[in-house]
Amino acid sequence: MASNTGRNGVDLWSEIIASEQQQQQSHVEVFYRRRKASKTPSDVVPPKQLGSEGDGIHHRLSLVPPAQTKRISWNRSLSTRGRTSIAVGTCINHQPQLKKAKRKGKPPRPKGKHFQPPNFEMERVYFEEVDAFELLEESPSPKNFGTWAGVNQTDSVALTHLSTRLNKWLICKNLNYSCGPSSTLSKILGTPSITLGPLDCDNLDSEKMKTPEKSSAKACSRLPHAETTSKSYKVEDVGNEGSEELEASVKKLSLASTSSSDAVQFNPFATLLAVCEQSVPFKFQDVFSKYCDPQEIIKIGEGTFGEAFMAGSYVCKIVPIDGDFRVNGEVQKRSEELLEEVVLSRTLNCLRQHQEDARNVCSTFIGTIDLKVCQGSYDATMIKAWEEWDENNGSENDHPNEFPDKQRYVMFVLEHGGKDLENFVLLNFNEALTFLVQVTAALAVAEAAYEFEHRDMHWGNVLLSRNDSATVQFILEGKKMSVKTFGLSVSIIDFTLSRINTGEDILFLDLSSDPYLFKGPKGDKQSETYRKMKELTEDCWEGSFPKTNVLWLQYLVDILLLKKSFERTSKNERDLRSLKKRLEKYCSAKEAIFDPFFSDLLVEHVQIIELDD
C-alpha cells in the first residue's frame, strides 16, 4: 500500500512513529495504587495472558529507583476502618449461612374481649375428691361398686354415712368446735345401751319415742326412724376416757353400723310415710278431693323442683322424689331431703300456736295444713291444668306425661300466702317498711325458738297479700310486739335450704355438695348473698350462724331499692341505704329488730311475767 504524503512530501506515518519513540525515551513516572484483593488460584490470570497495559504497568514499577519507593504500612492496612483484617479474614467461612429462626412470641390477645386465664377449678376439685377417697376393699366388685360385704355375707348392704358423721363428731369433740355435729349425736354416744324394736307406723305414739335423758314436749319436732331389725348398742365410757379410747369406741360403733345382719337399717321412705301418718302412698285424686272438686284444680306456679296447684283455698306444692332420671334438668330430691323439710315445716307450725305460756309466737311462716306422700301419674284434671298454664305462661318444666307410672311425690298442702315479692306491686313506702319489719320480726322469733336460719329468702320465697288487719302480733322471748301492717300480710315459704334445731335434731342441708349454687353471675344480688353465706359459714353448714338471716335482710333492702313501683322520696331511699349499712353490725335478726328504722311501727313492748316452775 502506498504511503500517503502531504503537499510538502512529508510522510505522515513516519512522523507518528517518530513521536512515539520520543515519548518512550522520556522519564517514566511511578504511579501508586491500592492493591486489589487477592483472587483464588482459579481466578488468577497467568502473566502471559495479560494485555499490553499490564506489561506496561509491570515495566514502569520495575524502573522505579529503590530510593524513591514508598514503604506501605501493613499495620495500617490491617486496621483499615470498615474492612476485614487479612489475618482474620482467612479464617472466615464465606459460604452463605442460613438465617436463624426467630423466636415465636405469644399470640396476641383478642381485642375488645376480656381475657381470662384458664380455670382449672373443676380439675382441682376432682383430684381432691380422688385423693380423699378411701378404698373399702382391695378389689371391689364392678357390679356392686357402691357396697361392700364381709367374709360370710351373701347380701350386700348400701353404705351409710354414719361412720363419716361419727368421725366428724370425734374431731369436733377433740377440738371443741362450736359448729360441730349436733348434740343429739353426743347424747347417743353417751347414752346407756337400749334395745331398738321395730316401729309400728300405724300405731305411732310420740310418748314412746323419748330418749332416757330428755324428751320433747312437742311431738311434731321428732324425727322417727323405721327399723327392720333390732340390736343393742353400747359405747362404754365414751365421754370420760381419753381420745384413744374414744376413737376405739367410735370405730367399734362404725363397724357395727355397716353390718348387714345385725345393723339397724334406716329406711328414709318408710320414715317419711310414718311422719306423714301413712302406711302406703296415696293417689293424687284422693288428696285433692279432700279440699276441692278435682275438676276445679288450677296450676298457679312452678319451680325447678316442683309445681303449685290451687285446690279450693289452699295451695298444693308437689315435689317429685327418688326418681332415677332428671326433672327439669336437675337430679330429683331424695326421701331423706324431703323428710327434713317435712319435719322443719311442722316445727315452724308450732310457732303459730297462741298458748298462754308461749315465749315465742309468730304467724309469718306459711301455715302447713297437711303433708302427704303420693305415687302414680298425674290425673287428667291435673294434666289439663298444667297444659292451660303452659299455653298462657309458657312452662319451663318437663311435661308430666314424661314421668313414669310409679313416680313418687311429696305434696305440701299450704295456706294461700298471695303473690311473691317479684310480682307483687307495692303502693307506697309504708308498705315497704312494714314488709321489712314483719320479715325481721319473724326471723327474730324463729331464731330465739329454734336457732332457725332460712338461708334462701330471695324475692320468690316471700309472699304478700292485702287484708283488713291493722296490726300483727309477735312474741319474742316473752315480750309482746304489735306491728302496724297498713293492710299488708307477709308469708315466708320454702325451707329447703333452711337450718333448724328442734331440740332433738339439727336439720340442715349441706350446701357444700352443690358448688354451682355459689357460681352465679357477679353483681347479681342473690348470687352474691349465697357467696357471702359460704364465706361466713366456712362450709360448716350444720353450725348456727344467725348472721345469714341478716345477709338476706340486706338483700331484701337492695330489692326494695331496685323496685320502682311504689312511691318514695329521696329521704326514704337514704333511710333504706342507712338501714342496710347499719345491718352490717348486727349478728342476728334478734338484734336487727330493735333498729331505729323499725321503731315507728313497733306499737308496744309489754313484758310477760315469767312463772316459776
Buried (B, 14 or more C-beta within 10 A) or exposed (E): EEEEEEEEEEEEEEEEEEEEEEEEEEEBEEEEEEEEEEEEEEEEEEEEEEEEEEEEEEEEEEEBEEEEEEEEEEEEEBEEEEEEEEEEEEEEEEEEEEEEEEEEEEEEEEEEEEEEEEEEEEEEEEEEEEEEEEEEEEEEEEEEEEBBBEEEEEEBBEBBEBBEBBBBBBEBBEEEEEEBBBEBBBBBBEBEEEEEEEBEBEEBEBEEBEEEEEBBEBBBBBBBBBBEBEBEBEBEEBEEEEEEEBBBBBBBBBEBBBBBEEBBBBBBBBBBBBBBEBEEBBEBBEBBEBBBEBEEBBBBBBBEBBBBBBBBEBBBBBBBBBBEEEBBEEEBBBBBBBBBBBBBBBBBBBBBEEEEEBBBBBBBBBBBBBBBBBBBBBBEBBBBBBBEBBEEEEBEBBEBEEBEEEBBBBBBBBBBBBEBBEEBEBBEBBBBBBBBBBBBBBBBBBBBBBBBBBBBBBBBBBBBBBEEEEBBBBBBEBBBBBBBBBBBBBBBBBBBBBBBBBBBBBBBBEBBEEEEBBEBEEEEBBBBBBBBBBEEBEEBBBBBBBBBBBBBBBBBBBBBBEBEEBEBEEEBEEBBEEBBEEBEEBEBBBBBBBBEBBEEBBEEEEEBEEEEE
